[in-house]
Amino acid sequence: MAFRIGADEDSLAGIIRLTLRELASRVAFLDAQIKSAVVRLKRIANEFAPDLVAMHGVAPTLPAPCC
């Protein structure tokens, strides 16, 4: 099934295809932002806390314990 939609296509199937295409675009955009943020976070963590990052089981993207 192609996801091409005509500018004047207002059928339910067309609207669903358009919505799925827009959601896929947003997911791709957010994935790219997350990858960029993780790279920066790793760089910052390695610069300011290299000993902590070097510990087994510790990573800059892991959440801190809440208690």
Backbone as a ProteinNet text record, in pm:
[ID]
protein_1_A
[PRIMARY]
MAFRIGADEDSLAGIIRLTLRELASRVAFLDAQIKSAVVRLKRIANEFAPDLVAMHGVAPTLPAPCC
[TERTIARY]
85.3	0	89.5	64.4	139.5	80.4	165.5	120.6	106.9	101	82.3	-64	-85.5	-221.3	-238.6	-345.8	-375.8	-419.3	-396.2	-430.2	-579.6	-658.8	-804.3	-866.6	-784	-836.9	-880.8	-1008.6	-1063.7	-1128.6	-1098.2	-1156.7	-1095.1	-1161	-1110.2	-974.8	-961.5	-833.7	-723.1	-754.9	-656.2	-614	-710.6	-679.8	-594.7	-625.8	-546.4	-403.9	-387.9	-253.1	-175.8	-241.6	-177.1	-134.8	-221.3	-191.3	-74.3	-74.1	37.1	168.8	163.4	285.3	337.8	247.7	288.8	344.1	281.5	332.3	470.2	489.3	619.4	726.3	690.6	784	822.3	723.8	751.3	839.2	812.5	894.1	1038.4	1059.2	1194.3	1263.7	1190.1	1246.2	1285	1196.6	1225.5	1340.5	1348	1460.6	1593	1596.2	1718.2	1754.3	1654.4	1680.2	1733.1	1676.1	1721.4	1865.4	1898.4	2035	2133.3	2096.4	2183	2200	2092.6	2098.6	2182.4	2170.1	2247.8	2396.4	2431.7	2572.8	2627.6	2552.5	2597.3	2604.8	2505.4	2503.2	2622.5	2654.6	2771	2899.4	2910.5	3030.7	3045.4	2936.4	2939.3	2970.9	2905.8	2930.1	3074.2	3127	3266.1	3364	3327.1	3414.7	3412.4	3294.6	3281.8	3281	3251.9	3249.3	3300.1	3423.4	3473.6	3483.4	3516.2	3526.2	3389.8	3287.5	3152.9	3106.1	3129.4	3087.9	3163.5	3287.3	3369.3	3322.5	3239.5	3191.7	3097.6	3103.8	3016.7	2871.5	2785.8	2643.4	2600.7	2692.2	2659.6	2670.1	2571.2	2572.7	2505.8	2544.9	2486.9	2338.5	2287	2145.5	2058.5	2116.3	2037.6	1976.6	1853.6	1792.8	1858.1	1858.4	1911.1	1809.2	1858.6	1763	1679.5	1556.7	1466.5	1476.4	1538.4	1544.3	1684.5
-118.2	0	124	215.8	341	441.8	527.7	629.3	766	767.6	894.9	934.5	1060.7	1110.7	1234.6	1237	1354.8	1469.7	1591.2	1709.9	1720.2	1660.5	1669.1	1538.9	1445.7	1318	1329.5	1319	1330.8	1201.7	1091.2	964.4	921.3	832.4	781.9	715.6	635.2	569.3	671.7	777	881.5	955.3	985	1054.1	965.5	837.1	743.9	736.4	726.9	723	850.2	964.8	1091.9	1097.5	1055.4	1056.3	964.3	844.9	752.7	807.6	872.3	930.6	1042.8	1127.3	1236.1	1182.4	1079.1	1019.1	957.5	890.1	831.2	939.5	1050.9	1162	1217.9	1230.2	1279.8	1182.9	1053.2	952.4	961.1	973.3	984.8	1110.6	1221.5	1346.8	1332.7	1274.9	1257.2	1159.4	1052.9	960	1032.3	1117.3	1192.8	1286.1	1350.2	1438.7	1360.2	1243.9	1161.3	1117.3	1072.6	1030	1144.1	1262.3	1378.7	1411.4	1406.1	1436.4	1332.5	1206.5	1101.3	1119.1	1154.7	1179.2	1291.9	1399.8	1513.6	1475.7	1401.8	1360.3	1271.6	1178.1	1091.6	1172.8	1268.6	1352.3	1432.5	1489.9	1568.9	1480	1363.4	1272.4	1224.1	1191.7	1146.6	1257.6	1381	1492.5	1522.7	1521.3	1563.9	1450.3	1327.9	1215.4	1087.7	1089.3	972	848.1	866	751.3	686.3	768.1	715.8	640.5	696.9	633.5	503.2	494.8	375.5	259	285.9	180.3	86	-42.1	-143	-114.6	-111.2	-90.8	54.3	146.4	289.5	345	420.5	484	620.9	715.3	850	854.3	750.9	752.9	674.8	621.9	550.7	650.6	627.2	718.5	701.4	808	802.9	731.9	664.7	601.9	708.8	675.6	776	786.5	692.9	697.1	691.8
0	0	0	-89.1	-95.7	2.2	53.5	148.9	83.3	-47.9	-116.9	-109.4	-80.6	-62.5	-147.7	-223.5	-302.1	-213	-258.5	-179.2	-151.1	-236.5	-219.3	-170.3	-125.5	-78.8	67.6	90.1	224.7	272.2	207.3	249.2	381.5	450.3	577.2	558.5	454.7	427.9	401.2	328.5	300.9	426.2	511.3	636.3	727.1	730.4	810.5	757.5	623.9	565.3	597.6	586.2	617.3	763.4	852.8	995.8	1027.5	969.5	993	940.2	824.4	769	858.7	909.3	998.1	1130.1	1183.8	1307.6	1286.4	1174.3	1144.4	1131.6	1072.9	1060	1197.4	1285.3	1421	1498.9	1483.5	1552.4	1504.7	1375.2	1320.4	1373	1379.1	1430.3	1577.4	1658.2	1800.5	1822.4	1742.4	1752.1	1728.1	1628.3	1598.4	1713.5	1772.7	1886.4	2005.2	2031.1	2142.8	2120.9	2000.7	1971.5	1993.6	1949.3	1967.8	2116.2	2191.7	2334.8	2409.4	2372	2438.2	2410.6	2288.5	2256	2342	2353	2434.6	2581.6	2629.8	2769.4	2802.1	2712.7	2734.7	2738.1	2648	2643.7	2772.9	2820.7	2944.2	3064.3	3072	3184.1	3184.9	3068.6	3061.1	3098.9	3072.9	3107.7	3257.3	3317.4	3456.2	3558.3	3515.8	3609.8	3542.9	3493.1	3422.2	3511.6	3639.5	3730.3	3751.4	3761.3	3780.1	3655.7	3539.3	3414.5	3392.8	3441.5	3423.7	3510.9	3610.9	3699.8	3625.7	3661.9	3601.6	3638	3538.2	3562	3568.7	3546.8	3550.9	3409.4	3370.3	3239.2	3251	3168.6	3177.9	3144	3080.2	3044	3142.1	3248.9	3349.1	3446.5	3488.9	3586.6	3723.2	3798.7	3935.2	4024.4	4128.2	4220.6	4290.8	4316.8	4374.2	4525.3	4590.5	4737.5	4788.8
[MASK]
+++++++++++++++++++++++++++++++++++++++++++++++++++++++++++++++++++

